[in-house]
Amino acid sequence: MSLRNGFKARRSLYHLWKESSAVDSVGASKLLRTHHCHQQAKVYYRFPQSILKKTKEVELSVPSIISLPFSSRSSSTAAAAAKAGLVGWYLELLKTRPILTKSITCAVIYTAADFSSQILSGSSLEQYDLVRTLRMAGYGMVILGPSLHYWFNFISMAFPKRDLRSTLTKMAMGQTVFGPIMTAVFFSVNSALQGENGAEILARLKRDVIPTMKSGFMFWPMCDFITFRFIPVHLQPLVSNSFSYIWNVYLTYTASKEKVATA
């Protein structure tokens, strides 16, 4: 009887162990499924639907933008960008090759000024004096461009401030030193290139320099005030040349007068 009871007890213990193993396997499988779902949730979280939706919206919006015609606003923006690129390119040249850049700028302005002067004086294309224009361009390229570079650098070093007193001092030096010298050099070089001798050059200077300086006193003070007061030194030759376009129209006209008769 005791053996039978012991056998029944062992059988009950075996069934209990088997049931517990089954329960453990079911729990393990549930745990694995939960972990797998969690991993899937992580993957889904890495690629949320909002990002996919935004990507689709971008993909749909790009062709529509490309297919639209250029509006006036876009064309003006492109023109502004092109202009900014040109200005940036010129400023870079001023830094890398300042003398050459300023000399070429002077030559271009003198060429345009002499062309305007000849057209305004009534010269037709058949009567246009190309040699005269080349003389003016050569003067701007070889003499005036480098002179402006060194002059503005010198005067900015001598008077580095931009206050009213320094500005007025720079204006006075320009009207009493630089202006008369460059005017005399201009008439002398232009006359020499036309084949005039020393006596004829001196006679031209006596006739033309004083009236030209009087006209300069009425034109240049305001231009010099703006240049010295508000413009950085590396851009001062460009601004001065821009003002000098109108002045050079008058100057080239005066230089084209017939030479003074000498005994």
C-alpha positions in Angstrom: 0.0 0.0 0.0 2.8 2.3 0.8 4.5 1.5 -2.5 1.3 2.3 -4.4 1.0 5.6 -2.6 4.6 6.5 -3.4 4.1 5.7 -7.0 1.0 7.9 -7.2 3.0 10.7 -5.5 5.8 10.4 -8.1 3.2 10.5 -10.9 1.6 13.6 -9.5 5.0 15.2 -9.1 5.8 14.4 -12.8 2.6 15.9 -14.0 3.2 19.0 -12.0 6.7 19.4 -13.5 5.4 18.9 -17.0 2.6 21.4 -16.5 5.1 23.9 -15.1 7.4 23.4 -18.1 4.5 24.0 -20.5 3.6 27.1 -18.6 7.3 28.3 -18.8 7.5 27.6 -22.6 4.3 29.5 -23.2 5.6 32.4 -21.1 8.9 32.3 -23.0 7.1 32.3 -26.3 5.0 35.3 -25.2 8.1 37.1 -24.1 9.7 36.5 -27.5 6.7 37.7 -29.3 6.6 40.8 -27.1 10.3 41.5 -27.8 9.8 41.0 -31.5 6.9 43.4 -31.5 9.0 45.8 -29.6 11.7 45.6 -32.1 9.2 46.2 -34.9 7.9 49.2 -33.0 11.4 50.5 -32.8 11.9 50.1 -36.5 8.6 51.8 -37.1 9.6 54.6 -34.8 12.8 55.2 -36.8 10.8 55.8 -39.9 7.7 57.7 -38.8 4.9 58.3 -41.2 5.3 62.0 -40.9 8.7 61.9 -42.5 7.5 59.8 -45.3 4.6 62.1 -45.7 6.9 65.1 -45.8 9.1 63.4 -48.4 6.1 62.8 -50.6 5.1 66.3 -50.3 8.5 67.6 -51.3 8.6 65.2 -54.2 5.3 66.4 -55.4 6.1 70.0 -54.9 9.4 70.0 -56.8 8.0 69.3 -60.3 5.3 71.9 -59.8 7.9 74.5 -58.9 10.0 73.6 -61.9 7.1 73.7 -64.2 6.1 77.2 -63.2 7.2 80.0 -65.5 9.7 82.6 -64.2 7.9 85.5 -62.6 9.1 89.1 -62.5 10.2 88.6 -58.9 12.4 85.7 -59.7 13.9 87.5 -62.7 14.7 90.5 -60.4 16.2 88.2 -57.8 18.4 86.7 -60.5 19.5 90.1 -61.8 20.3 91.2 -58.2 22.4 88.0 -57.7 24.3 88.6 -61.0 24.9 92.2 -60.0 26.2 91.1 -56.6 28.5 88.6 -58.3 29.9 91.3 -60.5 30.5 93.7 -57.6 32.1 90.9 -55.6 34.4 90.0 -58.6 35.5 93.7 -58.9 36.1 94.0 -55.2 38.3 90.8 -55.3 40.3 92.3 -58.2 40.8 95.5 -56.1 42.4 93.4 -53.4 44.5 91.1 -55.6 45.6 93.6 -58.3 44.7 97.1 -57.1 46.8 99.2 -59.4 46.0 97.3 -62.6 42.2 97.3 -61.7 42.1 101.0 -61.0 44.1 101.8 -64.1 41.8 99.8 -66.4 38.8 101.5 -64.7 40.3 104.9 -65.4 40.9 103.9 -69.1 37.4 102.7 -69.5 35.9 105.9 -68.0 38.2 108.2 -70.1 37.2 106.2 -73.2 33.5 106.7 -72.5 34.0 110.3 -71.6 35.8 111.2 -74.8 33.3 109.3 -76.9 30.5 111.3 -75.2 32.4 114.5 -75.7 32.9 114.0 -79.4 29.2 113.0 -79.9 28.0 116.0 -77.9 30.2 118.3 -79.9 28.4 117.2 -83.1 31.0 114.7 -84.5 29.4 112.0 -86.7 30.8 108.5 -86.9 32.7 109.4 -90.0 34.3 112.3 -88.3 35.0 110.4 -85.1 38.6 110.8 -83.9 39.7 107.3 -82.7 43.2 108.4 -82.0 42.0 111.1 -79.6 40.0 108.5 -77.7 43.1 106.2 -77.6 45.1 109.1 -76.2 42.6 109.7 -73.4 42.4 106.0 -72.6 46.2 105.8 -72.5 46.4 108.7 -70.1 43.9 107.1 -67.8 45.6 103.7 -68.0 49.3 104.8 -67.6 49.2 108.0 -65.6 45.9 108.8 -63.8 45.0 105.3 -62.6 48.3 104.6 -60.7 48.3 108.3 -59.5 44.9 108.0 -58.0 45.9 104.7 -56.2 48.9 106.3 -54.5 47.3 109.6 -53.8 44.3 108.1 -52.0 46.5 105.7 -50.1 48.8 108.6 -49.0 46.1 111.0 -48.0 44.2 108.3 -46.0 47.4 107.4 -44.2 48.1 111.1 -43.5 44.6 111.7 -42.3 43.1 108.4 -41.3 39.9 109.8 -39.7 36.7 110.6 -41.4 35.5 113.4 -39.2 34.6 116.8 -40.7 38.0 118.3 -40.0 39.9 115.5 -41.8 37.5 115.5 -44.7 37.8 119.3 -45.2 41.6 118.9 -45.0 41.6 116.2 -47.7 39.3 118.3 -49.9 41.7 121.3 -49.6 44.7 119.2 -50.5 42.9 117.8 -53.5 42.0 121.2 -54.8 45.4 122.8 -54.1 47.9 120.0 -54.7 46.6 117.0 -56.6 44.1 118.7 -58.8 46.4 121.4 -60.3 49.3 119.0 -60.8 47.2 116.4 -62.6 45.5 119.0 -64.7 48.9 120.4 -65.9 50.1 116.8 -66.5 47.0 116.0 -68.5 47.3 119.0 -70.9 51.0 118.6 -71.2 50.9 114.9 -72.1 48.0 115.3 -74.5 49.7 118.2 -76.3 53.0 116.3 -76.5 51.1 113.3 -78.0 49.7 115.6 -80.6 53.2 116.7 -81.6 53.3 120.1 -80.0 56.6 121.6 -78.9 57.6 123.0 -75.6 56.6 126.6 -76.4 53.2 125.4 -77.7 52.6 123.3 -74.6 53.4 126.2 -72.3 51.1 128.5 -74.2 48.3 125.9 -73.9 48.9 125.6 -70.2 48.6 129.4 -69.8 45.4 129.4 -71.7 43.6 126.3 -70.4 44.8 125.5 -66.9 43.4 128.4 -64.9 39.9 128.3 -66.5 39.9 124.5 -66.0 40.8 124.9 -62.3 38.1 127.5 -61.8 35.6 125.1 -63.2 37.0 122.3 -61.0 36.4 124.5 -57.9 32.7 124.5 -58.7 32.5 120.7 -59.5 34.8 118.8 -57.2 34.3 120.0 -53.6 31.0 118.2 -53.2 32.3 115.1 -55.0 35.4 115.0 -52.8 33.3 115.5 -49.6 31.2 112.4 -50.4 34.3 110.4 -51.4 36.4 111.2 -48.4 33.6 111.2 -45.8 31.7 108.1 -46.7 33.7 105.8 -49.0 36.3 103.3 -47.9 39.8 104.0 -49.2 40.0 101.1 -51.5 36.8 102.2 -53.3 37.7 105.9 -53.4 39.4 105.8 -56.8 36.3 104.1 -58.3 33.9 106.6 -56.8 36.2 109.5 -57.9 36.4 108.1 -61.4 32.6 107.8 -61.5 32.3 111.5 -60.6 35.0 112.3 -63.1 33.0 110.9 -66.0 31.1 114.2 -66.3 34.3 116.2 -65.6 36.2 114.3 -68.2 33.7 115.1 -70.9 34.5 118.8 -70.2 38.2 118.1 -69.9 38.6 116.2 -73.1 36.6 118.9 -74.9 39.0 121.5 -73.6 42.0 119.4 -74.5 40.8 119.1 -78.1 41.0 122.8 -78.7 43.4 124.0 -81.3 46.9 124.7 -80.2 47.9 128.3 -79.3 49.7 130.1 -82.1 53.2 131.1 -81.1 55.7 133.3 -82.8 
